[in-house]
Amino acid sequence: MSTQGRPKGEYGSAAHQGSPVNAVKFEESRLMQVLVAPIVSEKATMIAEKSNSVTFKVLQDATKPEIKAAVELMFKVEVKGISVLNTKGKSKRFGKSMGRRDNIRKAYVTLKPGQELNLGGEAA
């Protein structure tokens, strides 16, 4: 590979020219739909107390950057990191017929130190 004819430090698209990761813009209408519901369970509460994080049920096709942008937009807090997991729905019997629960995508959103999130809608 030769770098002739290219000024030093130029490697293609502007996307790699030191632009911050958060510079990606999402449609606000899409962000309002990404977070489906908060998950309030014993496990989610223990994790929230232990590591300053909140658990949400999110859309199946939601990405980590979308989830981060949605939480920051809706709750006015700073997000440190996000872990996402997919839970397969169980097969359940309803009388004589078999049914199936929906697949769920969960997002564990860790907040930066000093940040707090009320599920009432305001940052504390």
FENDA-V766045 format. One record per residue. RES is the residue in one small letter. SS is DSSP state (@ for helix, = for strand, . for the rest). Layout:
BEGIN
<<RES;SS> <RES;SS>>
END
This chain:
BEGIN
<<m;.> <s;.> <t;.> <q;.> <g;.> <r;.> <p;.> <k;.> <g;.> <e;.> <y;.> <g;.> <s;.> <a;@> <a;@> <h;@> <q;.> <g;.> <s;.> <p;.> <v;@> <n;@> <a;@> <v;.> <k;.> <f;.> <e;.> <e;@> <s;@> <r;@> <l;@> <m;@> <q;@> <v;@> <l;=> <v;=> <a;=> <p;=> <i;.> <v;.> <s;.> <e;@> <k;@> <a;@> <t;@> <m;@> <i;@> <a;@> <e;@> <k;@> <s;@> <n;.> <s;=> <v;=> <t;=> <f;=> <k;=> <v;=> <l;.> <q;.> <d;.> <a;.> <t;.> <k;@> <p;@> <e;@> <i;@> <k;@> <a;@> <a;@> <v;@> <e;@> <l;@> <m;@> <f;@> <k;.> <v;.> <e;.> <v;=> <k;=> <g;=> <i;=> <s;=> <v;=> <l;=> <n;=> <t;=> <k;.> <g;.> <k;.> <s;=> <k;=> <r;=> <f;=> <g;.> <k;.> <s;=> <m;=> <g;=> <r;=> <r;.> <d;.> <n;.> <i;=> <r;=> <k;=> <a;=> <y;=> <v;=> <t;=> <l;=> <k;.> <p;.> <g;.> <q;.> <e;.> <l;=> <n;.> <l;.> <g;.> <g;.> <e;.> <a;=> <a;.>>
END
